[in-house]
Amino acid sequence: MTVKINDITLNLPDGSSLQDAINAKEIVTKGIATAVNGKVIPATDRESHTLIDGDDIVIIKAFYGG
């Protein structure tokens, strides 16, 4: 299946979870927020949230400073 992470196409096996997608892109999970198709997915649900073909994933990294 094909999904997008921040507008970058990623091919994953069918039945992959949001956490599988994060791992495939080697994204450090500390301090990130995730959403799939505009719906926020809490960190506690990333492993159980199954993706489907065409899902649009947004990952935002929190940072601070001025």
N, C-alpha and C positions, 0 to 999 in steps of 0.2 A: 504494500500500500504506500501511497505517497501523502505526506503531510508537509506543512510548512512551519518552520520555527523562525519567527521574526522575518518573514518573507524569503527565507532560504529553504529550498526544497530538500526534503529528506525522505529516503526510501527505507521503510521498516517492514519487518514481517507482519502479516495479519495477526491481529490480537495483541499487538504491542501496547504497553501502558505509557502513560505520560512520563513516568520515571525512566522507562526504556529509551524514550526519545531524548531525554535529558542526558542520560548516560552515553548514548550514541554520539552526541555532540560534545561530550566531555566537559559539560558545564558544571562548575562548582555550585552546589545548591545553597550554600550559606548566603543569606541575604537576598534571595531572589523571590519574586512573586510570579505565579504562573496563571495563565488563562487559556482556555480552549474555546474557540468560537465566541469570544466575548464574555465567557463565564469564568469567574475566578475559581481556581482549583486549589484548595488549601494543601500545604505540604503533606499533611497526614493522609490525603486522598490520592496523591500522585501515583502510588503503586497500584491502586485499585481502579484508577480511571483508565478504561480501555479506549484507545483511539480508533477512529474509523477513517477510511480513505477520504482525503480532502480536508481533514481537520486543519484549522489554522491556530497555531500555538503562539502565544506571546509570552516572552520571558523578560521581566524587568529586573535589573540589578539595582538594589538600593545603594546609595552612596551619600556621603555628607561632605560638607565643606562650603566654602563661600567664594 
